[in-house]
Amino acid sequence: MLAAERGAARNTIESYTRDLDDYTGFLGAKGLSAPQAGAGDIRAYLEQMSAAGFAAATMARRLSALRQYHGFLYAEGLAELDPSVSIEGPRQGRGLPKVLTLEDVDRLLRTSAESIESAGTPAARLGALRLHALVELLYATGLRASELVALPAAAFARPREGLIVRGKGNKERLVLLTPSALAAVGAWREAWAQTKPAPSKYLFPASGEAGFLARQVFARELKRLAGAAGLKAEALSPHVLRHAFATHLLQNGADLRIVQQLLGHADIATTQIYTHVLDERARAMVRDLHPLNDE
């Protein structure tokens, strides 16, 4: 149903599969199937997760999967009731996203460009060119990591200012490209073509089953780049760069609705978290810089 009716991405389906496998395994140990489960069984499952030290955010995500699963069973007539409707999720505070400053991003991009020049071997230079193209594209567009690594090569066959990206829920949106991102992609494509590779439909091809660079590989390379740039590697991920893209746009006066469209958020409430980051900075600025604040 997730694949056929909702157009869910493969990563989403794999995540639901893992969550539901764990849940049905718990029920199976009690001699129950999912249609036989009651509210008490779901509460017992959540209590087991809590005792095992699972974070509230993980438990909330699992409960969301269970609600959709039990709702599906009930709607399809495979269960007599939906026991999840009376279950309250664990309380969790909504944390503010980690944000890089403009100076941090500039240092990251500068270090990435310098690594191309300092590469000691052709293979190292090729890897540096790929990473530089990835970082430039991510900060220019705010793409999700899964969207970025799976970009089609044909999209860059000719110069353009924007791309149509197919994201979550199989929905399309327009993202815009900067000259520096286009230049970085062009340098990567030229260097890759000189290796006389096997044809690939992806911009960042790899030998794995998917045919394109794994997002986990990109995340590891990004952390190494962060360390080289003097940033905290553990605090940097592709998603943090996506946050930086959104926050810096809003700092410079971008309309919230436009940022929502660029990020591919279905609900503007998701995008509004970035205004909270700006609110925190505004409060700190008034507290520290206002002439009447002597204390």
PLY file of the C-alpha trace (Angstrom):
ply
format ascii 1.0
element vertex 295
property float x
property float y
property float z
element edge 294
property int vertex1
property int vertex2
end_header
0.00 0.00 0.00
2.80 2.42 0.88
4.48 1.78 -2.46
1.46 1.48 -4.73
-0.91 4.05 -3.24
1.32 6.55 -1.50
4.40 6.36 -3.69
6.65 6.06 -0.63
10.40 6.05 -1.20
12.40 2.85 -0.81
14.06 4.14 2.38
10.63 4.82 3.90
9.39 1.34 3.02
12.53 -0.27 4.43
12.11 1.72 7.65
8.47 0.64 8.03
9.47 -2.95 7.30
12.06 -2.96 10.11
9.64 -1.37 12.57
6.79 -3.73 11.77
9.05 -6.79 11.76
10.11 -5.90 15.30
6.51 -5.31 16.40
5.11 -8.52 14.89
8.05 -10.42 16.39
7.02 -9.09 19.81
3.43 -10.16 19.20
4.53 -13.56 17.89
6.41 -14.24 21.13
3.03 -13.79 22.88
1.29 -16.11 20.44
-0.58 -13.25 18.73
-0.93 -11.96 15.20
-1.40 -8.24 14.44
-5.19 -8.50 13.83
-5.53 -10.10 17.29
-3.56 -7.40 19.11
-5.26 -5.05 21.54
-4.38 -1.69 23.02
-2.74 -3.40 25.98
-0.38 -5.27 23.66
0.70 -2.03 21.98
1.29 -0.41 25.38
3.34 -3.44 26.46
5.43 -3.11 23.30
6.09 0.57 23.98
6.94 -0.19 27.62
9.44 -2.80 26.45
11.06 -0.23 24.15
11.22 2.30 26.99
12.83 -0.23 29.31
15.39 -1.00 26.61
16.38 2.68 26.53
14.87 3.71 23.19
14.62 7.46 22.65
11.21 9.11 22.72
11.60 10.11 19.06
12.23 6.48 18.04
9.24 5.28 20.03
7.04 7.97 18.45
8.16 6.90 14.97
7.43 3.24 15.76
4.00 4.14 17.11
3.25 6.10 13.94
4.07 2.99 11.90
1.83 0.85 14.13
-1.06 3.29 13.83
-0.88 3.24 10.06
-0.56 -0.55 10.05
-3.52 -1.17 12.35
-5.57 1.47 10.53
-4.84 -0.35 7.27
-5.86 -3.74 8.74
-9.13 -2.28 10.01
-9.92 -0.42 6.76
-9.32 -3.57 4.73
-11.57 -5.69 6.98
-8.64 -7.79 8.22
-9.19 -6.78 11.85
-12.34 -6.08 13.84
-10.97 -2.92 15.45
-8.06 -0.53 15.44
-6.45 -0.78 18.91
-3.98 2.05 18.23
-6.54 4.89 18.28
-6.52 5.13 22.09
-2.74 5.00 22.47
-0.93 8.20 23.41
2.58 8.62 22.15
5.60 9.37 24.33
6.11 13.04 25.12
9.00 14.55 23.29
10.26 18.06 22.96
10.80 19.37 19.49
14.47 20.20 19.25
15.80 23.01 17.12
17.80 21.87 14.11
21.58 22.16 14.22
22.67 25.11 12.15
25.95 26.05 10.50
26.90 29.69 10.26
27.68 31.27 6.92
31.33 31.28 7.97
31.18 27.54 8.69
29.72 26.79 5.26
32.27 29.04 3.57
35.09 27.23 5.38
33.64 23.86 4.41
33.36 24.78 0.72
36.80 26.38 0.71
38.38 23.28 2.26
36.56 21.10 -0.26
37.92 23.13 -3.17
41.43 23.12 -1.71
41.36 19.33 -1.35
41.04 19.05 -5.13
44.25 21.01 -5.63
46.14 19.10 -2.95
45.07 15.62 -4.09
48.15 13.44 -4.54
46.76 10.88 -6.99
44.23 10.89 -9.86
41.90 8.72 -7.78
42.10 11.11 -4.83
41.44 14.08 -7.10
38.41 12.33 -8.61
37.02 11.67 -5.13
37.64 15.28 -4.11
35.85 16.56 -7.22
32.85 14.34 -6.48
32.64 15.47 -2.86
32.95 19.12 -3.84
30.11 18.73 -6.36
27.96 17.01 -3.73
28.52 19.72 -1.10
27.99 22.58 -3.55
24.77 21.00 -4.83
23.44 20.26 -1.36
23.97 23.79 -0.07
22.66 25.32 -3.31
19.43 23.29 -3.40
18.63 22.00 0.09
17.99 18.53 -1.33
17.54 15.54 0.92
20.61 13.28 0.87
18.62 10.48 -0.78
17.49 12.89 -3.53
20.98 14.25 -4.05
22.88 10.99 -4.53
20.24 9.67 -6.96
20.23 12.69 -9.28
20.10 11.65 -12.97
23.09 12.50 -15.15
20.75 13.58 -17.95
19.57 16.50 -15.83
22.99 18.11 -16.28
23.46 17.32 -19.96
23.06 21.03 -20.70
23.41 24.23 -18.64
20.30 25.12 -16.65
19.25 27.22 -13.69
16.91 24.71 -12.09
15.96 21.07 -11.79
12.71 19.19 -11.32
13.25 16.76 -8.43
11.00 13.87 -7.47
10.95 13.66 -3.68
8.91 12.15 -0.87
5.51 10.81 -1.83
6.62 10.83 -5.47
5.96 14.59 -5.56
7.87 16.84 -7.94
9.32 20.25 -7.10
11.66 22.79 -8.64
15.06 23.46 -7.07
17.42 26.20 -8.23
21.13 25.91 -9.02
23.92 28.38 -8.30
26.77 29.08 -10.74
29.28 27.59 -8.29
27.24 24.38 -8.00
27.01 24.09 -11.79
30.77 24.68 -12.11
31.51 21.99 -9.51
29.23 19.49 -11.25
30.78 20.32 -14.61
34.31 19.69 -13.28
33.19 16.39 -11.76
31.45 15.23 -14.94
34.47 16.09 -17.07
36.89 14.25 -14.79
34.58 11.23 -14.53
34.18 11.03 -18.30
37.98 10.89 -18.71
38.05 7.62 -16.77
36.01 6.03 -19.61
33.42 4.58 -17.23
30.59 2.22 -18.05
27.41 4.14 -18.96
25.29 5.17 -15.99
22.07 7.13 -15.75
23.15 8.67 -12.44
25.24 11.78 -11.81
27.12 10.06 -8.99
27.38 6.43 -10.13
28.60 3.58 -7.92
29.04 -0.16 -8.28
26.39 -1.06 -5.68
23.00 -2.56 -6.39
21.28 0.84 -6.51
23.72 2.10 -9.13
24.42 5.41 -7.37
26.50 6.59 -4.42
25.15 5.43 -1.06
24.06 8.32 1.15
25.94 6.70 4.06
29.16 6.95 2.05
28.49 10.63 1.36
27.78 11.22 5.06
31.13 9.66 6.04
33.04 11.70 3.47
31.29 14.87 4.68
32.38 14.21 8.26
35.99 13.77 7.13
35.73 17.05 5.25
34.32 18.75 8.35
37.32 17.58 10.38
39.70 18.93 7.74
37.85 22.27 7.84
38.17 22.53 11.62
34.47 21.89 12.27
33.00 19.33 14.67
32.63 16.23 12.53
30.01 14.66 14.80
27.79 17.74 14.41
27.82 17.75 10.60
25.65 15.63 8.34
23.93 16.11 4.97
20.75 17.03 6.85
22.59 19.78 8.78
23.64 21.32 5.45
19.99 21.17 4.35
19.10 23.02 7.55
21.77 25.61 6.77
20.32 26.14 3.30
16.86 26.88 4.73
17.99 28.99 7.68
20.34 31.16 5.63
17.60 31.83 3.08
15.23 32.95 5.83
17.96 35.07 7.43
18.29 36.90 4.14
14.56 37.60 3.90
13.23 34.67 1.86
9.48 33.99 2.04
8.58 31.01 4.24
6.27 29.56 1.59
9.04 29.63 -1.01
11.42 27.86 1.37
8.71 25.28 2.03
8.44 24.59 -1.70
12.20 24.38 -2.17
12.55 21.91 0.69
9.60 19.80 -0.45
7.75 20.01 2.88
4.11 18.95 2.63
3.18 20.99 5.70
4.44 24.53 6.31
4.54 23.73 10.05
7.60 21.60 9.30
9.32 24.58 7.67
8.40 26.89 10.55
10.95 25.18 12.80
13.57 27.29 11.05
11.84 30.49 12.13
12.26 29.26 15.71
16.00 29.14 15.14
15.89 32.74 13.95
13.74 33.70 16.93
16.39 32.29 19.28
19.08 34.31 17.52
16.93 37.45 17.61
16.38 37.06 21.37
20.11 36.57 21.93
20.89 39.64 19.82
18.46 41.84 21.78
19.74 40.45 25.09
23.40 41.01 24.26
23.32 44.13 22.08
20.37 46.29 23.10
21.68 49.50 24.77
19.13 49.29 27.62
20.17 45.76 28.57
22.95 46.53 31.05
22.86 43.20 32.83
0 1
1 2
2 3
3 4
4 5
5 6
6 7
7 8
8 9
9 10
10 11
11 12
12 13
13 14
14 15
15 16
16 17
17 18
18 19
19 20
20 21
21 22
22 23
23 24
24 25
25 26
26 27
27 28
28 29
29 30
30 31
31 32
32 33
33 34
34 35
35 36
36 37
37 38
38 39
39 40
40 41
41 42
42 43
43 44
44 45
45 46
46 47
47 48
48 49
49 50
50 51
51 52
52 53
53 54
54 55
55 56
56 57
57 58
58 59
59 60
60 61
61 62
62 63
63 64
64 65
65 66
66 67
67 68
68 69
69 70
70 71
71 72
72 73
73 74
74 75
75 76
76 77
77 78
78 79
79 80
80 81
81 82
82 83
83 84
84 85
85 86
86 87
87 88
88 89
89 90
90 91
91 92
92 93
93 94
94 95
95 96
96 97
97 98
98 99
99 100
100 101
101 102
102 103
103 104
104 105
105 106
106 107
107 108
108 109
109 110
110 111
111 112
112 113
113 114
114 115
115 116
116 117
117 118
118 119
119 120
120 121
121 122
122 123
123 124
124 125
125 126
126 127
127 128
128 129
129 130
130 131
131 132
132 133
133 134
134 135
135 136
136 137
137 138
138 139
139 140
140 141
141 142
142 143
143 144
144 145
145 146
146 147
147 148
148 149
149 150
150 151
151 152
152 153
153 154
154 155
155 156
156 157
157 158
158 159
159 160
160 161
161 162
162 163
163 164
164 165
165 166
166 167
167 168
168 169
169 170
170 171
171 172
172 173
173 174
174 175
175 176
176 177
177 178
178 179
179 180
180 181
181 182
182 183
183 184
184 185
185 186
186 187
187 188
188 189
189 190
190 191
191 192
192 193
193 194
194 195
195 196
196 197
197 198
198 199
199 200
200 201
201 202
202 203
203 204
204 205
205 206
206 207
207 208
208 209
209 210
210 211
211 212
212 213
213 214
214 215
215 216
216 217
217 218
218 219
219 220
220 221
221 222
222 223
223 224
224 225
225 226
226 227
227 228
228 229
229 230
230 231
231 232
232 233
233 234
234 235
235 236
236 237
237 238
238 239
239 240
240 241
241 242
242 243
243 244
244 245
245 246
246 247
247 248
248 249
249 250
250 251
251 252
252 253
253 254
254 255
255 256
256 257
257 258
258 259
259 260
260 261
261 262
262 263
263 264
264 265
265 266
266 267
267 268
268 269
269 270
270 271
271 272
272 273
273 274
274 275
275 276
276 277
277 278
278 279
279 280
280 281
281 282
282 283
283 284
284 285
285 286
286 287
287 288
288 289
289 290
290 291
291 292
292 293
293 294
